Amino acid sequence: MNDLHDLALILQSRFPLVVVETHEEPRVVALLEQAANLEGLALFIWSVADGLRRSSNTQPITQTYEFLDALRHIDKTQQNGVYVMLDAHPYLAEPVNARLVREIANEYNKTARTLVFVSPRIELNAELARMSARFALSVPGLEAIQGLLREEMQLWARQGNGEPVRGEKEALHLLARHLSGMALDDARRLARQAIRNDGLITHQDIDHVLRFKYDALGAGSVLSLELDTASFAQVGGVKRLKHWLELRRDVFVGDAGAGLQPPKGIMLLGVQGSGKSLAAKAVAGAWGVPLLRLDFATLYNKFFGETERNLREAL
């Protein structure tokens, strides 16, 4: 996915409002600067700390620190351009602010002012949502993470004693696989922490990455992370299951799918006490994948629609 191309396409499509939900604010701003340059548009940036300013200027426009004042300035100006509003989500619930945003959007055909809202979480009312486009940053894949790990290992070797990073090949592969799909900045920080801790990549580093990902997704929900997995040496019998898992491992967690969608999971059926939970832990341990437990006691809710919402968020 080409983020710059996709963002420039949204600007070319003349959406008056653009929503970007992300924690990677500097990366989004850098992309917006490039996209605005490609389209020949002026770029302005607002935050409650710095006010409204042109991206090439450190001095803010007077009396634009407050969100409402910044919107009033944008509403009155004839300057076409892209106006990036950082962390504006607390102010969008105010009726006056929402109305002024709508008026700016309605005047887009006269004065092309694109408002871009950048925040970890943004909710627009129905009237504003229908006039907006949403943009999502692409996440790094396995190859990008492997390149990132090589960079960090080389940097550690240069800054340290010249010794290379040590570790098991399997642990390094698992680290790259579990870091893929995360925000680039988060992946780099976790990679540095794993490498600079002792210059050794171990399975303890994998557990730390899994814990970070679980916390980022929202710890304390109906899902709980089980770091204490098992091995099939602890599971008696089930020879056919063990053989099947060995044959199918690459289909689920490897690259043997040849572009096909991998299976959604495994269903374990058995009477109470037959070892289903232990077998599930053993599968996670054998395949090196995280194990999340869904607590049905916290899933159900007495209020209408809440049970379905909890299940949807968990999945």
N, C-alpha and C positions, 0 to 999 in steps of 0.2 A: 504494500500500500504506500502511495506517495502522498504524504500529509500536505506538502506544499501545493501540489496539484489540486487536491480535494478542497483545500481552504480557498485557493484562488478561484476555483469553480463556483463555490458558494458566493463569493463576492461578485463574480460575473453574473450570477443568477439574480442579483439585485434583491436579495432578502434584506429588509430593513433591520431585522433583529437576528443575531446569531448567539447561540448558547453553547458554551464550552464548559463542561463539568470535568475538572481535573485538579490534581494536586501539583502538577508540573507547570506552574505559572510562568517561570522564565522561558521554558521551551515554547509555550504557546505564544508569548509575546514576541519571541524571536521569529517564529513562523509568520505571525501577523505582519511584522515589519517587512519580511521578504515578499509576502503576498501583496501587501500594499504597494511596494516598490514596483512589482511586476505589473500591477494594474494602474500605476501612475497616480495613486491616491495618497493624500496626506494622512498621517497616523497620529492620533491623540490618545493619551493614556490618563485615566483618572484612578486615584485611590484616595481614601479618606485621610491618609497621612500626607500625601504629596499634592493633592488637588489635581486639576486638569492641566495638562501640559502637552506640548508637541513632543513627539518621541525624540526629536533631535535637539530638544531644548530642556535644560534642567530647571528653568524658572517656570513656576505655574502661572496660569492666567489668574488675575486678581479675582478674589471672592468666588472661588470655585471649589473650596475644600468640602463644603457640604454637598451631599448628593443632589439635593433639590436645586441648589444654586448651579451646580454643574449642568444639570438637565436644562435649566432655564437658559444658560449660556448657549448650549447646543441648539436649543429650540429657536433662539433668535439669530444665530449666526447663519451666514450664507455660504460658509466654508464646507464644500463637499469633502468627505473623507470617512475614515474608519475611526470610531471612538470606542476605545477599549475601557470597559468599566470593571475594575478589579474588586472582587468581594462585595458586590453590590446587593447580594441576596437578602440581607436584613432589611433593606430599604424598599424592596419591590412590593412588600405586602401593604405599604401605605397607599391608600386610594389616590392621593394627590400625585405621588410619584408614578404610580401605574398609569394614571390618566395622561401625564405629561409624556411618558415613554410612548404611549399609544399615539399621541398627537404628532410626535416626531416621526414615528413610523408611517403615519397616514400622509405626511408631507413628503415622503421619499421621492415621489415622481417630480416634485418641484425642486427639492434640494436633497441630493443623494447623500444622506448621513446614515451610515451603518453603525448601529450600536451593537457591540460585542460584549456579552457578559461572561466573565471568566471567574469561576469560583468552584470549590469542591462540590457544592450542591446548590442547584438553582431550581426554583419552581416558579413558573409563570402562570398567570391566570389564563383562562380559556381564550380571551380576546387577544392577548399578546402571543400565546402559543401558536395560534393559527398563522401568524405573520412571521414566525421565526423558523430558522433552520438550526439543527444541532450538528455539532462537529465533535468527533471523538479522536483523540490522538491514537495512533497505532502503538501497539506494545511490541517490544523486541522479541523476536523468535529465537530458536535454539542457536542458530548460526551467529546471530548478533551477540548473544550472551557468551558464547564460546570465544568470540573475538574480544569482548570486554574482559573476560577472565584472563586471556593471554596478555592483554595490555596491563592489567593490574599486577599480574605475576612478574612481568618484566620490570615494571616500575618498582616493585618491592625488592627485586634482586639488585637493581641499580642503586637504590637508596640504602640497602642493607649491607651485608657483608659479601655480596656477590654470589651468595648461595641461592640456587633455584628453590622454588616452592616445592615441597615434598607432599606426598599423599597418595592414597590409593586411586587407581584409575577409575574404579567404579564410583568412589565417593565424588571425584571431580565431575564425572558424567551426571550423577544425580544432582549435584549442586547446580550445574548448568541447566538441567531440565526443570528444576524447581524455581530457578530464578527467571526462566523464560515466561513471558506473559505479565511480568511485573512492570511497574513504571521504571523507566531507565535510571532515574536518579536513585530510586530505592534499591534496584538491583546492583548498582555500582557501590553504594554504601555497604550493603550486606556482603558483597564480594570482598571489599577492602577489609571489613571486619573479620571475615573468615581467614583471609590470607595473613593479615598483620597481627593476628592474635598470637600465633606461634610459627608461622611459615609452614603450616601443615594443614592439609585439607582432610578432615575426618568426618565420620557420620554425625558427630556432635554438631558440626557446622550445618548439616542438613536439618537437624532438629531445630536449630535456631532459626533457620529460614522458614521452616514450616510454622513455627510459633508466630513469627512476624506476619506471615500471610494470613494466619487465622485471626490475629488481633486486628489486622487491617480490614478484614471482612466483617468484623463486629463480634468480638468475643462476648459471651454472656447471652447469646441467642439460643435458639432451639438446637443449634449444632454445637458439639464439643469436639475438640481435637484430641485424639488418642495417640500420644507419642510412644506409649509402651506397647509396641507391637510384639509379635511372636514369630517363631519359625516352625516349619512343619516337623522339625525334630521333636517338638512338644506335642504334636498331634498324632494320636495313634490311629491306625487303620486308614481309611479313605484313600486307598491306593489309586483308585480310578480318578479321583479328584486331583490328586497330586500329579498324576501323569497328564491329565487334561490341562492343568494349569501350566505345566512345563511346555507343552506343545503350543499353547495359545498365548504365551507371555508376550511375544513380539507383536501379536495382533493388537493387544490392548495397550502396551506401553512402548513398543518399539516402532520401527519405520517400515514394518512389513505390510502396512495397509495399502501401499501403492496408490495413495490418493483417495482411498475409500474411507467413509466414516467409520470409526471404530465402534465396536459394540458398546451399548450403554452400561453394561454391568453384568453381575453374576447374581443369580437368585439361589440362596441356600435354604432348603426346606428340610425340616426334621422335627422330631418331638422335642419337648422341653428337656434340656440337659444332655442333648446329643452332641454338643460341642460346636454349635453354629458360630457363636461369638468368637471362640478361640480360632476356628477355621478362618473367619474373616480377618482377624488380627494376623494370622499366618500368611494370608494372601497379600496383605499390605506389606508385611515384612519381606516376603519373598520377592515381590515386584518392586519394592522401594517406592511405594506411593503413599501419600498421606491417608490416614484413616479418620473419617469424621463420623461421629455417632449422632443420630437424630433421636432426640428425646420426645417421645409422643406425649408424655405427661405435660410438657410445656407447650406442645404444639396446639392442643385444643384450647379454645377460648369461648367463653359464654356469649360474647357479643357477635352479632350477625356479621359474617364475612371475615372476621378476624382469623379464624382457623385457616381459611383458604389463603389469606394474605401471608400468614406465617409459613405455610407450606411453600407458597410461591417464592418467597424470599429465601427460604432454605435451599430450594432446588436451584 
